[in-house]
Amino acid sequence: MKYTVDIPILELAILEMIRMNPNQSFDPAEVVMWLFPQSWEYFVDDVVAEAEKMYDQGKISLIFGGESSNKTTLNKSAFKITAKK
C-alpha cells in the first residue's frame, strides 16, 4: 500500500532539522526516519522531491560531494541538505 504525505509537513521537518543543527548537513532520508521511524522507506522519494523543490525556491542549499551544488552538478539521488548560505 502506497501512503501519501502532505508535502508541507516535509518542508517543516526539513526546516526544523536545519534549525536544530544549523551547521550540519544531513541526508534527506534522515528527515523521514525522524518522522516515520517504522515506515520511513515509503517516504524517501517524497522527501527528496520536497528538498529539490525547496532548493529550486532558494530555501535551502544542497551539498553533493562535499561542495554546494548547482543545477548542472546536482546528482538528485545523492545529496545532503544544509541551511541556505
Backbone as XML, in Angstrom:
<?xml version="1.0"?>
<chain id="A" units="angstrom">
  <residue number="1" name="MET">
    <atom name="N" x="0.839" y="-1.178" z="0.000"/>
    <atom name="CA" x="0.000" y="0.000" z="0.000"/>
    <atom name="C" x="0.883" y="1.240" z="0.000"/>
  </residue>
  <residue number="2" name="LYS">
    <atom name="N" x="0.636" y="2.150" z="-0.907"/>
    <atom name="CA" x="1.384" y="3.409" z="-1.010"/>
    <atom name="C" x="0.715" y="4.449" z="-0.125"/>
  </residue>
  <residue number="3" name="TYR">
    <atom name="N" x="1.489" y="5.024" z="0.760"/>
    <atom name="CA" x="0.988" y="6.076" z="1.625"/>
    <atom name="C" x="1.311" y="7.425" z="1.011"/>
  </residue>
  <residue number="4" name="THR">
    <atom name="N" x="0.440" y="8.400" z="1.203"/>
    <atom name="CA" x="0.725" y="9.741" z="0.724"/>
    <atom name="C" x="1.042" y="10.627" z="1.920"/>
  </residue>
  <residue number="5" name="VAL">
    <atom name="N" x="1.825" y="11.644" z="1.657"/>
    <atom name="CA" x="2.237" y="12.568" z="2.703"/>
    <atom name="C" x="1.857" y="13.971" z="2.280"/>
  </residue>
  <residue number="6" name="ASP">
    <atom name="N" x="1.341" y="14.729" z="3.209"/>
    <atom name="CA" x="1.076" y="16.131" z="2.953"/>
    <atom name="C" x="2.430" y="16.827" z="2.855"/>
  </residue>
  <residue number="7" name="ILE">
    <atom name="N" x="2.803" y="17.264" z="1.677"/>
    <atom name="CA" x="4.139" y="17.801" z="1.415"/>
    <atom name="C" x="4.553" y="18.909" z="2.380"/>
  </residue>
  <residue number="8" name="PRO">
    <atom name="N" x="3.675" y="19.827" z="2.794"/>
    <atom name="CA" x="4.146" y="20.854" z="3.731"/>
    <atom name="C" x="4.761" y="20.294" z="5.017"/>
  </residue>
  <residue number="9" name="ILE">
    <atom name="N" x="4.327" y="19.170" z="5.507"/>
    <atom name="CA" x="4.936" y="18.605" z="6.716"/>
    <atom name="C" x="6.395" y="18.252" z="6.473"/>
  </residue>
  <residue number="10" name="LEU">
    <atom name="N" x="6.721" y="17.836" z="5.273"/>
    <atom name="CA" x="8.112" y="17.528" z="4.963"/>
    <atom name="C" x="8.951" y="18.799" z="4.905"/>
  </residue>
  <residue number="11" name="GLU">
    <atom name="N" x="8.396" y="19.857" z="4.356"/>
    <atom name="CA" x="9.121" y="21.135" z="4.352"/>
    <atom name="C" x="9.376" y="21.599" z="5.775"/>
  </residue>
  <residue number="12" name="LEU">
    <atom name="N" x="8.359" y="21.533" z="6.621"/>
    <atom name="CA" x="8.529" y="21.925" z="8.019"/>
    <atom name="C" x="9.582" y="21.061" z="8.713"/>
  </residue>
  <residue number="13" name="ALA">
    <atom name="N" x="9.566" y="19.778" z="8.448"/>
    <atom name="CA" x="10.530" y="18.879" z="9.074"/>
    <atom name="C" x="11.957" y="19.185" z="8.613"/>
  </residue>
  <residue number="14" name="ILE">
    <atom name="N" x="12.128" y="19.461" z="7.320"/>
    <atom name="CA" x="13.458" y="19.825" z="6.807"/>
    <atom name="C" x="13.940" y="21.103" z="7.490"/>
  </residue>
  <residue number="15" name="LEU">
    <atom name="N" x="13.075" y="22.107" z="7.549"/>
    <atom name="CA" x="13.454" y="23.368" z="8.194"/>
    <atom name="C" x="13.738" y="23.184" z="9.676"/>
  </residue>
  <residue number="16" name="GLU">
    <atom name="N" x="12.996" y="22.321" z="10.343"/>
    <atom name="CA" x="13.232" y="22.066" z="11.767"/>
    <atom name="C" x="14.563" y="21.356" z="11.980"/>
  </residue>
  <residue number="17" name="MET">
    <atom name="N" x="14.916" y="20.410" z="11.118"/>
    <atom name="CA" x="16.214" y="19.737" z="11.244"/>
    <atom name="C" x="17.354" y="20.735" z="11.033"/>
  </residue>
  <residue number="18" name="ILE">
    <atom name="N" x="17.178" y="21.672" z="10.109"/>
    <atom name="CA" x="18.183" y="22.723" z="9.912"/>
    <atom name="C" x="18.273" y="23.600" z="11.154"/>
  </residue>
  <residue number="19" name="ARG">
    <atom name="N" x="17.125" y="23.959" z="11.723"/>
    <atom name="CA" x="17.113" y="24.803" z="12.922"/>
    <atom name="C" x="17.816" y="24.120" z="14.087"/>
  </residue>
  <residue number="20" name="MET">
    <atom name="N" x="17.577" y="22.819" z="14.251"/>
    <atom name="CA" x="18.190" y="22.081" z="15.366"/>
    <atom name="C" x="19.695" y="21.917" z="15.200"/>
  </residue>
  <residue number="21" name="ASN">
    <atom name="N" x="20.166" y="21.836" z="13.951"/>
    <atom name="CA" x="21.586" y="21.624" z="13.666"/>
    <atom name="C" x="22.014" y="22.534" z="12.512"/>
  </residue>
  <residue number="22" name="PRO">
    <atom name="N" x="22.091" y="23.850" z="12.751"/>
    <atom name="CA" x="22.292" y="24.796" z="11.653"/>
    <atom name="C" x="23.623" y="24.664" z="10.912"/>
  </residue>
  <residue number="23" name="ASN">
    <atom name="N" x="24.618" y="24.083" z="11.526"/>
    <atom name="CA" x="25.934" y="23.986" z="10.892"/>
    <atom name="C" x="26.238" y="22.595" z="10.354"/>
  </residue>
  <residue number="24" name="GLN">
    <atom name="N" x="25.223" y="21.745" z="10.290"/>
    <atom name="CA" x="25.428" y="20.385" z="9.808"/>
    <atom name="C" x="24.554" y="20.116" z="8.590"/>
  </residue>
  <residue number="25" name="SER">
    <atom name="N" x="25.059" y="19.262" z="7.719"/>
    <atom name="CA" x="24.245" y="18.795" z="6.601"/>
    <atom name="C" x="23.682" y="17.424" z="6.960"/>
  </residue>
  <residue number="26" name="PHE">
    <atom name="N" x="22.631" y="17.021" z="6.279"/>
    <atom name="CA" x="22.015" y="15.732" z="6.576"/>
    <atom name="C" x="21.393" y="15.148" z="5.320"/>
  </residue>
  <residue number="27" name="ASP">
    <atom name="N" x="21.302" y="13.850" z="5.309"/>
    <atom name="CA" x="20.700" y="13.109" z="4.216"/>
    <atom name="C" x="19.183" y="13.295" z="4.260"/>
  </residue>
  <residue number="28" name="PRO">
    <atom name="N" x="18.526" y="13.434" z="3.112"/>
    <atom name="CA" x="17.068" y="13.568" z="3.121"/>
    <atom name="C" x="16.364" y="12.419" z="3.849"/>
  </residue>
  <residue number="29" name="ALA">
    <atom name="N" x="16.912" y="11.227" z="3.770"/>
    <atom name="CA" x="16.283" y="10.085" z="4.441"/>
    <atom name="C" x="16.229" y="10.273" z="5.954"/>
  </residue>
  <residue number="30" name="GLU">
    <atom name="N" x="17.162" y="11.036" z="6.522"/>
    <atom name="CA" x="17.143" y="11.276" z="7.965"/>
    <atom name="C" x="15.871" y="11.990" z="8.396"/>
  </residue>
  <residue number="31" name="VAL">
    <atom name="N" x="15.334" y="12.818" z="7.525"/>
    <atom name="CA" x="14.099" y="13.552" z="7.835"/>
    <atom name="C" x="12.952" y="12.575" z="8.032"/>
  </residue>
  <residue number="32" name="VAL">
    <atom name="N" x="12.782" y="11.662" z="7.098"/>
    <atom name="CA" x="11.662" y="10.730" z="7.212"/>
    <atom name="C" x="11.924" y="9.642" z="8.245"/>
  </residue>
  <residue number="33" name="MET">
    <atom name="N" x="13.173" y="9.334" z="8.531"/>
    <atom name="CA" x="13.477" y="8.405" z="9.633"/>
    <atom name="C" x="13.032" y="9.018" z="10.958"/>
  </residue>
  <residue number="34" name="TRP">
    <atom name="N" x="13.216" y="10.316" z="11.081"/>
    <atom name="CA" x="12.816" y="11.037" z="12.286"/>
    <atom name="C" x="11.296" y="11.083" z="12.402"/>
  </residue>
  <residue number="35" name="LEU">
    <atom name="N" x="10.616" y="11.373" z="11.296"/>
    <atom name="CA" x="9.158" y="11.499" z="11.326"/>
    <atom name="C" x="8.426" y="10.158" z="11.393"/>
  </residue>
  <residue number="36" name="PHE">
    <atom name="N" x="8.926" y="9.192" z="10.640"/>
    <atom name="CA" x="8.234" y="7.910" z="10.474"/>
    <atom name="C" x="9.200" y="6.753" z="10.738"/>
  </residue>
  <residue number="37" name="PRO">
    <atom name="N" x="9.622" y="6.563" z="11.980"/>
    <atom name="CA" x="10.669" y="5.567" z="12.251"/>
    <atom name="C" x="10.307" y="4.137" z="11.850"/>
  </residue>
  <residue number="38" name="GLN">
    <atom name="N" x="9.058" y="3.796" z="11.816"/>
    <atom name="CA" x="8.655" y="2.435" z="11.474"/>
    <atom name="C" x="8.474" y="2.213" z="9.977"/>
  </residue>
  <residue number="39" name="SER">
    <atom name="N" x="8.253" y="3.292" z="9.222"/>
    <atom name="CA" x="7.929" y="3.121" z="7.795"/>
    <atom name="C" x="8.593" y="4.179" z="6.919"/>
  </residue>
  <residue number="40" name="TRP">
    <atom name="N" x="9.730" y="4.663" z="7.327"/>
    <atom name="CA" x="10.391" y="5.765" z="6.624"/>
    <atom name="C" x="10.718" y="5.451" z="5.169"/>
  </residue>
  <residue number="41" name="GLU">
    <atom name="N" x="10.961" y="4.192" z="4.850"/>
    <atom name="CA" x="11.359" y="3.814" z="3.487"/>
    <atom name="C" x="10.306" y="4.231" z="2.447"/>
  </residue>
  <residue number="42" name="TYR">
    <atom name="N" x="9.049" y="4.263" z="2.859"/>
    <atom name="CA" x="7.970" y="4.608" z="1.941"/>
    <atom name="C" x="7.997" y="6.082" z="1.529"/>
  </residue>
  <residue number="43" name="PHE">
    <atom name="N" x="8.705" y="6.914" z="2.285"/>
    <atom name="CA" x="8.631" y="8.354" z="2.099"/>
    <atom name="C" x="9.919" y="8.993" z="1.573"/>
  </residue>
  <residue number="44" name="VAL">
    <atom name="N" x="10.918" y="8.191" z="1.261"/>
    <atom name="CA" x="12.190" y="8.748" z="0.789"/>
    <atom name="C" x="12.011" y="9.540" z="-0.497"/>
  </residue>
  <residue number="45" name="ASP">
    <atom name="N" x="11.300" y="9.005" z="-1.469"/>
    <atom name="CA" x="11.090" y="9.733" z="-2.723"/>
    <atom name="C" x="10.373" y="11.062" z="-2.486"/>
  </residue>
  <residue number="46" name="ASP">
    <atom name="N" x="9.441" y="11.070" z="-1.537"/>
    <atom name="CA" x="8.694" y="12.292" z="-1.231"/>
    <atom name="C" x="9.600" y="13.364" z="-0.636"/>
  </residue>
  <residue number="47" name="VAL">
    <atom name="N" x="10.469" y="12.977" z="0.292"/>
    <atom name="CA" x="11.336" y="13.965" z="0.922"/>
    <atom name="C" x="12.415" y="14.452" z="-0.047"/>
  </residue>
  <residue number="48" name="VAL">
    <atom name="N" x="12.891" y="13.591" z="-0.924"/>
    <atom name="CA" x="13.843" y="14.021" z="-1.953"/>
    <atom name="C" x="13.177" y="15.054" z="-2.869"/>
  </residue>
  <residue number="49" name="ALA">
    <atom name="N" x="11.957" y="14.788" z="-3.281"/>
    <atom name="CA" x="11.226" y="15.724" z="-4.137"/>
    <atom name="C" x="11.008" y="17.060" z="-3.421"/>
  </residue>
  <residue number="50" name="GLU">
    <atom name="N" x="10.666" y="17.001" z="-2.151"/>
    <atom name="CA" x="10.448" y="18.237" z="-1.393"/>
    <atom name="C" x="11.750" y="19.019" z="-1.245"/>
  </residue>
  <residue number="51" name="ALA">
    <atom name="N" x="12.854" y="18.341" z="-0.990"/>
    <atom name="CA" x="14.148" y="19.021" z="-0.879"/>
    <atom name="C" x="14.523" y="19.680" z="-2.201"/>
  </residue>
  <residue number="52" name="GLU">
    <atom name="N" x="14.283" y="18.993" z="-3.305"/>
    <atom name="CA" x="14.569" y="19.572" z="-4.625"/>
    <atom name="C" x="13.716" y="20.818" z="-4.857"/>
  </residue>
  <residue number="53" name="LYS">
    <atom name="N" x="12.445" y="20.756" z="-4.462"/>
    <atom name="CA" x="11.550" y="21.906" z="-4.622"/>
    <atom name="C" x="12.034" y="23.082" z="-3.766"/>
  </residue>
  <residue number="54" name="MET">
    <atom name="N" x="12.410" y="22.790" z="-2.525"/>
    <atom name="CA" x="12.893" y="23.846" z="-1.636"/>
    <atom name="C" x="14.192" y="24.449" z="-2.162"/>
  </residue>
  <residue number="55" name="TYR">
    <atom name="N" x="15.047" y="23.628" z="-2.741"/>
    <atom name="CA" x="16.281" y="24.118" z="-3.360"/>
    <atom name="C" x="15.951" y="25.043" z="-4.529"/>
  </residue>
  <residue number="56" name="ASP">
    <atom name="N" x="15.026" y="24.622" z="-5.375"/>
    <atom name="CA" x="14.618" y="25.441" z="-6.517"/>
    <atom name="C" x="14.042" y="26.786" z="-6.066"/>
  </residue>
  <residue number="57" name="GLN">
    <atom name="N" x="13.383" y="26.799" z="-4.914"/>
    <atom name="CA" x="12.782" y="28.020" z="-4.377"/>
    <atom name="C" x="13.791" y="28.869" z="-3.600"/>
  </residue>
  <residue number="58" name="GLY">
    <atom name="N" x="15.005" y="28.371" z="-3.449"/>
    <atom name="CA" x="16.043" y="29.119" z="-2.733"/>
    <atom name="C" x="15.931" y="29.054" z="-1.222"/>
  </residue>
  <residue number="59" name="LYS">
    <atom name="N" x="15.204" y="28.084" z="-0.692"/>
    <atom name="CA" x="15.006" y="27.977" z="0.751"/>
    <atom name="C" x="16.114" y="27.222" z="1.463"/>
  </residue>
  <residue number="60" name="ILE">
    <atom name="N" x="16.784" y="26.314" z="0.753"/>
    <atom name="CA" x="17.848" y="25.504" z="1.340"/>
    <atom name="C" x="18.986" y="25.380" z="0.339"/>
  </residue>
  <residue number="61" name="SER">
    <atom name="N" x="20.117" y="24.874" z="0.825"/>
    <atom name="CA" x="21.227" y="24.522" z="-0.057"/>
    <atom name="C" x="21.347" y="23.010" z="-0.070"/>
  </residue>
  <residue number="62" name="LEU">
    <atom name="N" x="21.865" y="22.488" z="-1.165"/>
    <atom name="CA" x="22.117" y="21.056" z="-1.275"/>
    <atom name="C" x="23.614" y="20.857" z="-1.478"/>
  </residue>
  <residue number="63" name="ILE">
    <atom name="N" x="24.132" y="19.817" z="-0.867"/>
    <atom name="CA" x="25.553" y="19.504" z="-0.937"/>
    <atom name="C" x="25.720" y="18.174" z="-1.670"/>
  </residue>
  <residue number="64" name="PHE">
    <atom name="N" x="26.628" y="18.170" z="-2.633"/>
    <atom name="CA" x="26.958" y="16.940" z="-3.348"/>
    <atom name="C" x="28.469" y="16.815" z="-3.368"/>
  </residue>
  <residue number="65" name="GLY">
    <atom name="N" x="28.984" y="15.714" z="-2.872"/>
    <atom name="CA" x="30.422" y="15.503" z="-2.864"/>
    <atom name="C" x="31.172" y="16.504" z="-2.016"/>
  </residue>
  <residue number="66" name="GLY">
    <atom name="N" x="30.522" y="17.029" z="-0.963"/>
    <atom name="CA" x="31.171" y="17.953" z="-0.059"/>
    <atom name="C" x="31.146" y="19.403" z="-0.499"/>
  </residue>
  <residue number="67" name="GLU">
    <atom name="N" x="30.564" y="19.712" z="-1.657"/>
    <atom name="CA" x="30.518" y="21.084" z="-2.151"/>
    <atom name="C" x="29.082" y="21.475" z="-2.468"/>
  </residue>
  <residue number="68" name="SER">
    <atom name="N" x="28.798" y="22.759" z="-2.338"/>
    <atom name="CA" x="27.461" y="23.235" z="-2.701"/>
    <atom name="C" x="27.187" y="22.920" z="-4.159"/>
  </residue>
  <residue number="69" name="SER">
    <atom name="N" x="25.973" y="22.496" z="-4.427"/>
    <atom name="CA" x="25.609" y="22.077" z="-5.774"/>
    <atom name="C" x="24.867" y="23.175" z="-6.506"/>
  </residue>
  <residue number="70" name="ASN">
    <atom name="N" x="24.919" y="23.089" z="-7.814"/>
    <atom name="CA" x="24.037" y="23.893" z="-8.636"/>
    <atom name="C" x="23.299" y="22.933" z="-9.554"/>
  </residue>
  <residue number="71" name="LYS">
    <atom name="N" x="22.401" y="23.441" z="-10.353"/>
    <atom name="CA" x="21.551" y="22.563" z="-11.163"/>
    <atom name="C" x="22.340" y="21.695" z="-12.128"/>
  </residue>
  <residue number="72" name="THR">
    <atom name="N" x="23.505" y="22.126" z="-12.571"/>
    <atom name="CA" x="24.249" y="21.345" z="-13.550"/>
    <atom name="C" x="25.041" y="20.208" z="-12.912"/>
  </residue>
  <residue number="73" name="THR">
    <atom name="N" x="25.371" y="20.328" z="-11.626"/>
    <atom name="CA" x="26.181" y="19.291" z="-10.991"/>
    <atom name="C" x="25.377" y="18.401" z="-10.048"/>
  </residue>
  <residue number="74" name="LEU">
    <atom name="N" x="24.145" y="18.753" z="-9.792"/>
    <atom name="CA" x="23.351" y="18.029" z="-8.815"/>
    <atom name="C" x="22.996" y="16.622" z="-9.279"/>
  </residue>
  <residue number="75" name="ASN">
    <atom name="N" x="23.417" y="15.645" z="-8.503"/>
    <atom name="CA" x="23.003" y="14.255" z="-8.704"/>
    <atom name="C" x="21.826" y="14.063" z="-7.765"/>
  </residue>
  <residue number="76" name="LYS">
    <atom name="N" x="20.629" y="14.011" z="-8.311"/>
    <atom name="CA" x="19.436" y="14.041" z="-7.479"/>
    <atom name="C" x="19.284" y="12.827" z="-6.573"/>
  </residue>
  <residue number="77" name="SER">
    <atom name="N" x="20.046" y="11.789" z="-6.790"/>
    <atom name="CA" x="19.900" y="10.617" z="-5.929"/>
    <atom name="C" x="20.900" y="10.609" z="-4.783"/>
  </residue>
  <residue number="78" name="ALA">
    <atom name="N" x="21.861" y="11.544" z="-4.765"/>
    <atom name="CA" x="22.876" y="11.528" z="-3.713"/>
    <atom name="C" x="23.262" y="12.949" z="-3.333"/>
  </residue>
  <residue number="79" name="PHE">
    <atom name="N" x="22.551" y="13.505" z="-2.358"/>
    <atom name="CA" x="22.900" y="14.844" z="-1.879"/>
    <atom name="C" x="22.546" y="14.962" z="-0.402"/>
  </residue>
  <residue number="80" name="LYS">
    <atom name="N" x="23.067" y="15.996" z="0.208"/>
    <atom name="CA" x="22.730" y="16.320" z="1.596"/>
    <atom name="C" x="22.098" y="17.700" z="1.628"/>
  </residue>
  <residue number="81" name="ILE">
    <atom name="N" x="21.295" y="17.902" z="2.626"/>
    <atom name="CA" x="20.587" y="19.166" z="2.823"/>
    <atom name="C" x="21.354" y="19.988" z="3.855"/>
  </residue>
  <residue number="82" name="THR">
    <atom name="N" x="21.412" y="21.287" z="3.624"/>
    <atom name="CA" x="22.036" y="22.191" z="4.585"/>
    <atom name="C" x="21.312" y="23.538" z="4.551"/>
  </residue>
  <residue number="83" name="ALA">
    <atom name="N" x="21.615" y="24.373" z="5.543"/>
    <atom name="CA" x="20.995" y="25.692" z="5.591"/>
    <atom name="C" x="21.424" y="26.527" z="4.392"/>
  </residue>
  <residue number="84" name="LYS">
    <atom name="N" x="20.569" y="27.417" z="3.993"/>
    <atom name="CA" x="20.874" y="28.330" z="2.887"/>
    <atom name="C" x="22.053" y="29.193" z="3.287"/>
  </residue>
  <residue number="85" name="LYS">
    <atom name="N" x="23.048" y="29.256" z="2.419"/>
    <atom name="CA" x="24.260" y="30.052" z="2.702"/>
    <atom name="C" x="24.090" y="31.449" z="2.193"/>
  </residue>
</chain>
